[in-house]
Structure formats: C-alpha cells, structure tokens
Amino acid sequence: MKIQHLIDLNDYPVEWWKSVVDLGEEIKNDPAKFAHECDGKVMATLFYEPSTRTQMSFQTAMIRLGGKIIGFDNPANSSVSKGESIKDTTKIVSSYADILVMRHPVAGSAKAAALTAECPVINAGDGGHLHPTQTLTDLLTLQIEKKTLSGLTVGMCGDLVNGRTVHSLCKALSRFKDNKFIFISTPELRMPAYIKDVITASGSTFEEVDTLEEAIGKLDVLYMTRIQQERFASHEEYLAQKNTYVLDRIKMQDAKKDMIVLHPLPRVDEITVDVDDDSRAMYFTQAKYGVYVRMALVLTMLKNQTPVELLKGSEYKSVCCGNPNCVTNLEAYLPKSFRASGDETLLECEYCDERKLI
C-alpha cells in the first residue's frame, strides 16, 4: 500500500518543503479560510516521551482545521506498558485515524512505524536523531523574519551531538544556496560526522568553535539548544556540560542588530530571561509559527499523496546497528537495512544513520 509519510525532510525535494512553508505563511495570514479543511478527519498523536509545543501544536493544528484528536501522551497509560511493540501499536491506531503523529525516544522508531502503518505517519522526533516538523517551523520562521532561506550564517550552540532539531535544520538549510554554519559546542557535544558530511557534500561550509563569544558577531541566526539531561548516560556526565553556554544581554550586545535568536524549547538556563525582551528574541514567535506550518503539513499529506520509498538499501541479516538506541536493536522483527558506501565496507543504518565498518 502506497502511503505518504514524513520521516526525514530529505526524502522530499526542496520544492516540496517550500510548498509546505509557503502554505504555512498563507495560513498564518488568513487562518479562518482553512477552518473546515479537515472536517470529519481524525489525527492520532502517539507521544512516547514528554512534549509541550510539538504535541499541543499538532493538536491545535488539527482542531483549527476542523478535525479531531485521539492518542496518548504517556505510554504507561497504553498497552505499550504491557510490552506491545511499535508495529502492533501503530498498526492498530493507524486503522482508527487518517493521520498519525509519533514521538519516540528511540532513533528510527517513526520509520519503523511507517513500514506497516495504514495511514500517513509524521515523525515528531525520534530520539536524538531527527525532528522534521521542527525544521519546517524553523524554515517558516526564517522565511517570515529574515525574508530568505539562503545566504545566511547560522550558529548552532549547545548539545549538537544529541540535538535532533539542529541535525534536521542543518540538513535542510544545506540544501539552500550560500548558507554557512558555525557549530558552538564542547568537544563532547560536537555535531555528528554524518551531518557534517551532508553539509560538505551540499557545497555549504561549516566551522567549529568552543565559545559563543567567538561566533556571535558573525551570525545572522543563533540557534540555541539546551543540554539534554535525558540523553546522557549518567547525571555526572550531564552536570559536566550543564551551564557551559548561556546567552545573556551582555553577549547580545556583540550580535548584529538584525540577528535573530531561535530555540526549539524547552529552555532551561541557556537563555536568561532578560533576553526575552530583546526584539531579536524570536523563540516564542517561532513556537507560534509551529501551529501554522503543521496545519499546512497535515493538509499537504492528506490531500497530495506522493509516497516515497522508506527503505532503499539492502538487508544485512547478520549485521546489527552499532547504535544501542537504534530501533532495530529493540524491535527484533525489523529488517536490518543499510546503505552501502564506497567499497561496501562502510554501512549506514537506514533507520538512525549510524555508520558501521564491516
């Protein structure tokens, strides 16, 4: 059965992303025009880990389109707590709904769900891997507030190794002309190699620095992220990184007058509250724009079914992904599918993008 899913924005051409972003801007300008577009439709939201903005913005988007919501925001209140697999949960729930939105702490879980789902699946974040709908939100914010998606110098600051939002945004912005990236992190939190390879292959450039002060004066966009306690193996490792990067009014004095500050939220302590009153602080506006672009995405996926192939590589039955947080290491029924690179001694997992030498 051919169904359209959104697992990774890079499964689609840039023109597709742009059409969703443009529709989001149209909805922002006249939301009442779209109030009954999803009358009679049902969205299922399966959130296996906590969320405020993503979950509520999807629910708000569907309600404003005239649709209804089912689902859970705590797997302990579902059959997941009894050991039900991703396949069985999504197979059943997708038969009740017209579109399914899933967040899961395990990388590749949304793709795993999409393999057998009976309706479109939207990846609302899979572990530290990807977050394509946050990227659409970011693109809409840039299009409205910077008037362009090209020729930008973008700083990414904080937890870049685990930050699914920055992974998705880097992959997306590298597809537009003349964008440059400055990665601001500690050595332990550096951007993963596969993201840097994507940037280089696109013709974009990046540099890595250790401090916010080194970069802030060069930036058109500063994308702050929190140090994600839930992604660390121990509390001690988290504490060693906590409070490394804090954006405050003093640092903002060195930034360009038209630089904007984005953040996927939640904020912990990486942006002080005195920055909130700065006209360049766009993170609350960014969250608001998320409703409009998710309305546009839901409409696009329900009305214009253009399926993409989920697994394009080959199955290696005797090879296991090296990422312990990959869904293939937790859901044994899944085909172990990899993309071969070079002389086929380097394999890339199709679920989580982890690389493995064989």
C-alpha positions as CSV (number, residue, x, y, z in Angstrom):
1,M,0.0,0.0,0.0
2,K,1.5,3.3,-1.1
3,I,1.2,5.9,1.7
4,Q,3.0,9.2,2.1
5,H,5.0,9.6,5.3
6,L,7.2,12.3,6.7
7,I,10.2,10.7,8.4
8,D,13.0,12.8,7.1
9,L,12.6,16.1,5.1
10,N,15.4,14.9,2.8
11,D,13.1,12.2,1.5
12,Y,11.4,15.0,-0.5
13,P,12.7,17.7,-2.9
14,V,13.3,21.2,-1.6
15,E,10.3,22.3,-3.7
16,W,8.0,20.2,-1.6
17,W,9.3,21.7,1.7
18,K,8.9,25.2,0.2
19,S,5.3,24.5,-0.8
20,V,4.5,23.5,2.8
21,V,6.3,26.5,4.2
22,D,4.5,28.8,1.7
23,L,1.2,27.3,2.7
24,G,2.0,27.8,6.3
25,E,2.6,31.5,5.7
26,E,-0.7,31.7,3.8
27,I,-2.5,30.1,6.8
28,K,-0.8,32.5,9.2
29,N,-2.2,35.4,7.2
30,D,-5.7,34.0,7.0
31,P,-6.3,31.0,9.3
32,A,-10.1,31.3,9.1
33,K,-10.0,30.3,5.4
34,F,-8.8,26.8,6.4
35,A,-11.2,26.2,9.4
36,H,-13.1,23.3,7.9
37,E,-10.4,21.7,5.7
38,C,-10.3,18.6,7.9
39,D,-13.9,18.2,8.9
40,G,-14.5,14.5,9.7
41,K,-10.8,13.7,9.9
42,V,-9.0,12.1,12.9
43,M,-5.4,12.6,14.0
44,A,-3.7,10.1,16.3
45,T,-0.9,11.5,18.4
46,L,1.4,8.9,20.0
47,F,3.9,10.6,22.3
48,Y,6.2,8.1,24.0
49,E,8.1,10.9,25.7
50,P,7.2,14.3,27.1
51,S,6.3,17.2,24.8
52,T,4.6,20.5,25.2
53,R,4.9,22.5,22.0
54,T,5.1,19.7,19.4
55,Q,2.2,17.8,20.8
56,M,0.0,20.7,21.5
57,S,0.8,22.5,18.3
58,F,-0.2,19.4,16.3
59,Q,-3.4,19.0,18.3
60,T,-4.2,22.7,17.9
61,A,-3.4,22.5,14.1
62,M,-5.9,19.6,13.7
63,I,-8.6,21.3,15.8
64,R,-8.2,24.6,13.8
65,L,-8.6,22.6,10.6
66,G,-11.9,21.1,11.9
67,G,-10.6,17.7,12.8
68,K,-10.5,15.6,16.0
69,I,-7.7,14.0,18.1
70,I,-7.1,10.6,19.7
71,G,-3.9,9.2,21.2
72,F,-1.8,9.2,24.3
73,D,0.9,11.4,25.8
74,N,2.1,8.7,28.3
75,P,2.9,5.2,27.2
76,A,2.3,4.0,30.7
77,N,-1.4,4.6,30.1
78,S,-1.4,2.4,26.9
79,S,-0.7,-1.2,26.0
80,V,2.9,-0.2,25.5
81,S,3.3,-0.7,29.3
82,K,2.3,-4.3,28.7
83,G,5.1,-4.8,26.2
84,E,3.3,-4.1,23.0
85,S,5.6,-3.5,20.0
86,I,5.8,-0.3,17.9
87,K,4.4,-2.3,15.0
88,D,1.3,-3.6,16.8
89,T,0.6,-0.2,18.4
90,T,0.8,1.8,15.2
91,K,-0.9,-0.9,13.1
92,I,-4.0,-0.7,15.3
93,V,-4.0,3.0,15.9
94,S,-3.4,3.9,12.3
95,S,-6.5,1.9,11.4
96,Y,-8.5,4.3,13.6
97,A,-7.0,7.5,12.2
98,D,-6.5,9.4,9.0
99,I,-3.0,10.6,10.0
100,L,-0.6,9.6,12.8
101,V,1.9,11.8,14.6
102,M,4.6,10.0,16.6
103,R,7.3,11.0,19.1
104,H,9.6,8.3,20.5
105,P,12.9,8.3,22.4
106,V,14.4,5.6,20.2
107,A,16.0,6.6,16.9
108,G,14.4,5.2,13.8
109,S,11.1,4.5,15.5
110,A,9.0,6.6,13.2
111,K,10.3,4.9,10.2
112,A,9.7,1.5,11.8
113,A,6.1,2.6,12.5
114,A,5.6,3.8,8.9
115,L,6.6,0.4,7.4
116,T,3.3,-1.1,8.4
117,A,1.0,1.8,9.2
118,E,-2.3,2.2,7.4
119,C,-2.2,6.0,7.3
120,P,0.4,8.7,6.9
121,V,3.0,8.9,9.7
122,I,4.7,12.1,10.7
123,N,7.9,11.9,12.7
124,A,7.5,14.3,15.7
125,G,11.0,13.5,16.9
126,D,12.8,10.1,17.2
127,G,15.4,10.1,20.0
128,G,18.4,12.4,19.2
129,H,18.0,11.6,15.5
130,L,15.6,13.9,13.6
131,H,12.8,16.4,14.1
132,P,11.5,17.3,10.6
133,T,8.4,19.3,11.7
134,Q,10.5,21.5,14.0
135,T,12.6,22.1,10.9
136,L,9.6,23.2,8.9
137,T,8.7,25.5,11.8
138,D,12.3,26.9,11.7
139,L,12.1,27.4,7.9
140,L,8.8,29.3,8.2
141,T,10.3,31.5,11.0
142,L,13.3,32.3,8.8
143,Q,11.2,33.0,5.7
144,I,9.0,35.4,7.6
145,E,11.6,37.1,9.9
146,K,14.7,37.0,7.7
147,K,12.8,37.1,4.3
148,T,15.2,34.5,2.9
149,L,16.4,30.9,3.3
150,S,19.7,31.5,1.5
151,G,22.9,33.4,2.2
152,L,22.7,33.0,6.0
153,T,25.4,32.5,8.6
154,V,23.7,30.2,11.2
155,G,25.2,29.4,14.6
156,M,24.2,26.2,16.3
157,C,25.0,26.3,20.0
158,G,24.8,23.7,22.8
159,D,24.2,19.9,22.6
160,L,24.8,19.3,19.0
161,V,25.5,15.6,19.3
162,N,22.1,14.8,20.7
163,G,20.1,17.7,19.2
164,R,17.7,16.3,16.7
165,T,16.4,19.8,15.9
166,V,19.9,21.0,14.8
167,H,20.5,17.8,12.9
168,S,17.3,18.3,10.8
169,L,17.8,22.0,10.3
170,C,21.4,21.6,9.2
171,K,20.4,19.0,6.6
172,A,17.6,21.3,5.4
173,L,19.5,24.6,5.2
174,S,22.4,23.0,3.4
175,R,20.0,22.5,0.5
176,F,19.7,26.3,0.1
177,K,22.4,28.4,-1.6
178,D,25.3,30.1,0.2
179,N,24.4,29.1,3.8
180,K,27.3,28.9,6.3
181,F,27.3,27.1,9.7
182,I,29.2,27.8,12.9
183,F,29.0,25.0,15.4
184,I,29.4,26.1,19.0
185,S,29.9,23.2,21.5
186,T,32.3,21.4,23.7
187,P,34.3,18.5,22.2
188,E,32.0,16.0,23.8
189,L,28.9,17.6,22.2
190,R,30.2,18.1,18.7
191,M,28.0,17.8,15.6
192,P,27.9,14.1,14.4
193,A,30.1,13.3,11.4
194,Y,27.3,12.3,9.1
195,I,25.7,15.8,9.5
196,K,29.0,17.5,8.6
197,D,29.4,15.2,5.6
198,V,25.9,16.2,4.4
199,I,26.9,19.9,4.7
200,T,30.1,19.4,2.9
201,A,28.5,17.3,0.1
202,S,26.0,20.1,-0.5
203,G,28.7,22.7,-1.1
204,S,28.0,24.5,2.2
205,T,30.7,25.3,4.7
206,F,31.0,25.0,8.5
207,E,33.4,25.7,11.3
208,E,33.6,24.6,14.9
209,V,34.3,26.8,17.8
210,D,34.3,26.4,21.6
211,T,32.8,29.6,22.8
212,L,29.7,31.7,22.0
213,E,31.8,34.9,22.1
214,E,33.9,33.7,19.2
215,A,30.9,33.4,16.9
216,I,28.1,35.7,17.9
217,G,29.2,38.8,16.0
218,K,29.3,36.9,12.7
219,L,25.8,35.4,12.8
220,D,22.5,36.2,11.1
221,V,20.8,33.5,13.1
222,L,21.7,32.0,16.5
223,Y,20.0,28.6,17.2
224,M,20.4,27.9,20.9
225,T,19.7,24.4,22.4
226,R,19.6,23.1,25.9
227,I,22.0,20.5,27.3
228,Q,19.6,17.5,27.2
229,Q,19.8,15.7,30.5
230,E,17.7,12.8,29.3
231,R,20.3,11.9,26.5
232,F,23.2,11.4,28.9
233,A,24.3,8.0,30.3
234,S,24.8,9.5,33.8
235,H,23.8,12.5,35.8
236,E,27.5,13.2,36.3
237,E,28.1,13.5,32.6
238,Y,25.2,15.9,32.3
239,L,26.5,18.1,35.2
240,A,29.9,18.3,33.5
241,Q,28.3,20.0,30.4
242,K,25.4,22.0,32.1
243,N,25.7,25.8,32.1
244,T,28.5,25.7,29.5
245,Y,26.7,28.1,27.2
246,V,24.4,30.8,28.4
247,L,23.1,33.6,26.2
248,D,22.5,36.9,28.1
249,R,22.1,40.6,27.4
250,I,25.8,41.2,27.7
251,K,26.6,38.7,24.9
252,M,23.7,40.0,22.8
253,Q,25.5,43.4,22.7
254,D,28.1,41.9,20.4
255,A,25.5,40.5,18.0
256,K,24.3,42.1,14.8
257,K,21.3,44.4,15.1
258,D,19.2,42.1,12.8
259,M,20.4,38.8,14.1
260,I,17.6,36.6,15.4
261,V,17.7,34.1,18.2
262,L,15.8,30.8,17.8
263,H,15.4,27.9,20.3
264,P,13.2,24.8,19.9
265,L,12.4,25.0,23.6
266,P,12.0,24.0,26.4
267,R,14.6,26.4,27.8
268,V,16.3,25.6,31.0
269,D,19.1,28.1,31.7
270,E,20.8,28.6,28.4
271,I,19.0,31.8,27.6
272,T,18.5,34.3,30.5
273,V,15.0,35.7,30.9
274,D,16.4,39.3,30.3
275,V,16.9,38.3,26.6
276,D,13.2,37.8,26.2
277,D,12.5,41.5,25.8
278,D,15.1,41.9,23.1
279,S,13.4,42.3,19.7
280,R,15.8,39.8,18.2
281,A,14.5,37.0,20.5
282,M,12.2,35.0,18.3
283,Y,11.7,31.7,20.1
284,F,8.2,32.3,21.4
285,T,7.1,33.6,18.0
286,Q,8.9,30.6,16.5
287,A,6.7,28.3,18.6
288,K,3.6,30.1,17.5
289,Y,4.5,29.6,13.8
290,G,4.7,25.9,14.5
291,V,0.9,25.7,14.5
292,Y,0.6,27.2,11.1
293,V,3.2,25.1,9.4
294,R,1.8,21.9,11.0
295,M,-1.6,22.9,9.7
296,A,0.0,23.2,6.2
297,L,1.8,19.8,6.6
298,V,-1.4,18.0,7.6
299,L,-3.3,19.4,4.7
300,T,-0.5,18.6,2.3
301,M,-0.2,15.0,3.4
302,L,-3.9,14.3,3.4
303,K,-4.6,15.9,0.1
304,N,-1.5,15.2,-2.0
305,Q,-0.3,11.7,-1.6
306,T,3.2,11.4,-3.1
307,P,4.7,8.3,-1.4
308,V,8.5,7.9,-1.0
309,E,10.4,4.6,-0.6
310,L,11.2,4.1,3.1
311,L,14.0,1.6,2.7
312,K,16.2,2.0,-0.3
313,G,19.2,-0.1,0.8
314,S,19.8,-3.8,1.3
315,E,19.0,-6.1,4.2
316,Y,22.0,-7.5,6.1
317,K,20.6,-10.2,8.3
318,S,23.8,-10.8,10.2
319,V,24.7,-7.2,10.8
320,C,23.5,-5.2,13.8
321,C,23.4,-1.4,14.0
322,G,26.1,-0.1,16.3
323,N,23.8,2.4,17.9
324,P,22.3,0.9,21.1
325,N,19.4,3.4,20.8
326,C,18.5,2.3,17.3
327,V,15.0,0.8,16.9
328,T,16.5,-2.2,15.1
329,N,18.2,-3.2,18.4
330,L,15.0,-3.0,20.3
331,E,12.4,-4.3,17.8
332,A,13.8,-7.6,16.6
333,Y,11.3,-8.2,13.8
334,L,12.5,-5.2,11.7
335,P,14.6,-5.8,8.6
336,K,18.2,-4.7,9.2
337,S,18.5,-2.4,6.2
338,F,21.7,-0.5,5.4
339,R,23.0,1.8,2.7
340,A,26.4,0.7,1.4
341,S,29.1,3.3,1.0
342,G,32.3,3.2,-1.1
343,D,33.7,-0.3,-1.3
344,E,30.8,-1.6,0.8
345,T,32.9,-1.9,4.0
346,L,31.0,1.1,5.4
347,L,27.3,0.6,6.1
348,E,24.9,3.3,7.1
349,C,21.8,2.3,9.0
350,E,18.6,3.3,7.2
351,Y,16.8,3.9,10.5
352,C,19.2,6.0,12.5
353,D,22.0,6.9,10.1
354,E,24.7,5.3,12.4
355,R,27.7,4.2,10.4
356,K,29.4,0.8,10.8
357,L,32.5,-0.8,9.3
358,I,32.2,-4.4,8.3
